[in-house]
Amino acid sequence: TLFVLVMSNIVVSLLRNFIPKQVRIATYILIIATFVTVVDYVIQAISLELHKALGAFISLIVVNCLILGRAEAFASKNTLGRSMLDGLGMGIGFTFALFCLGAVREVLGSGSLFYIPLFHEGFQDWVVMILPSGGFFTLAGWLLLFNWLKQRREREVAG
């Protein structure tokens, strides 16, 4: 995602004055799809096992609203340098968020983090966490936590 965001922002920023408004979104999708394909081929060349594990998830980046939204909202209206930095910042933030989601899923789904066991031998894995639905449960948990913290802070400020 980081590579796709940065490279898409660079190309959109360079071409923004040449892309007619009528085909802007289609052009952005084509640009993003090009870089996703590059990433897909590189992963396949480096590690076929990783490529098989990721499966269709790499291709889902093409329809990722974050990338398309940033290209439309920022890169199409800003300079090359600012667009590149925006892509870098957004990509790092998105990568960090995915890392946090994945870390929680790995810890609860396998009882380890980076293959380092974190619990005693009797720990019962939460199988649901290694399934795709586990990602949604984890995201819901993070959203609950952040909303609770926000409301708590608002109550402290108000009272």
N, C-alpha and C positions, 0 to 999 in steps of 0.2 A: 504494500500500500504506500509506503514511504516513497519508494522509487517512482511508482506510477503518479503519485501526487506531484512530486517535484518536476518530473519530466513533462507531464501534461500541462502544468502551469507555465513552464518555459515555452512550450510550443504554442499554447493558446495566446500567451502574451505577445509572442513574436508575430503571430498571424492575425491578431484581433482586428486590425484595420483592413484586412483583406477578406474576412469572412462575412458574407451577407447575412443580415438578421434572419432571413427566412430559413437558412440552413445551419444556423449557429449550433443548435442542440445536436443535430445529427453529426455535424463536424466534430464536436467535442466528444461524442460517443465513439466516433471512429478513431480519434487521437488516443483516447483512453484505452480502447480495445487493442490498439497497436502495442502500447506499452505493457498491457496485461499479457498479451501473447508473447512478448519478449521475456517477461518474467517467467511465464509458464515454461517456455523452452529452456531457459537457463536452469530452472529447478529440475526439469526433466534430465538435462545433460549432467548436472552435478550429482543428483541423487534420485534415481528412479524410484526407490522405496519411499522417499519423502513425497515425490510427485504422486505416487499411487495413494498415499495416505491423505493428501490434501484433496485429491480428486477434483470435483467440480467447484470446490470452495474458491480456488484461484480465479476461475471464470466469473464468479459472482462479483468480483471487483468491478467488472464492466458496468454493472447496473448500480454500483454503489453511489447512493445519492450524495454522500459527502464529497466525493471527487467531482461529480458533475456540478454540484452546488457551488463548490469553491471556484471551479473554472468560470462559472457564470457570474458569480457574485464578486469575485476579486480579480482573477487573472485577466479577464476580458476588459477590465477597466483600469488596470494599473501597469506600471512599468515592468520590465523584465526582472530587474533586481528585487523589487518589492514582491512580485509574484513568486519568484523562486524562494525567497525567505518565507513567504506565507505558506507555500507548499511544504517547505521543510518543517516549519513549526506545526502545521496541522498534521503532517505525517508522523512526526515524533509524538505528538499528543495522542493520535489515534493508535499508534503502535504501543504506547504505554498503557492505554485503556485495554487493548486486546491482551497485553501481557498480564495485567491485573485479573482480567476475566479468566484467562487460561491458567494462571497460578492457582486461583481458588478451585477451579475445576480439577486440576491435577492433584492438589492436596486432598480434597474430599473424595475424588474418584479413585485414586490409587494409594493414598496415604503417603505420598512422597512428593518431593519437589526437585526437579533435575536429577531424578533417579536416586535421590538421597532419602531413605526412609525417615519419616517424621514421627511416627507413632509406634506403639508396641506391636508385637506380632499378632495380637488378638484383634487389631483394628478391623472393623467391618467396612469395606469399601462401599461408597455410595455409588452404585452402578449407574444410576440415572445421570450422574455428573459427567460421565465419559460419553454419554449419548448427546446428539445434537440438542435435545431439549434441555440438557444441563446448562448449556450456554444461556438459554432464555431464563432459567431459574436463577442463575448467577447474576445476570443483568438485573433481574427484578430485585434480588437481594441488595445489590449495590444501589439501585434507585431508592429502595426503602431506607437504607442507611443514610444516604445523602439528604433525602427529604426530612428524615428525623433530625439530623444534625442542623439543617437549615431552620426548621421550626423551633428547635431548642435555642438556637442562637437568637432568633427573632424574639422569643419570649424573654430571654435574658436582657436584651436591649430595651424591650418595652417595659419590663418590670423591675 
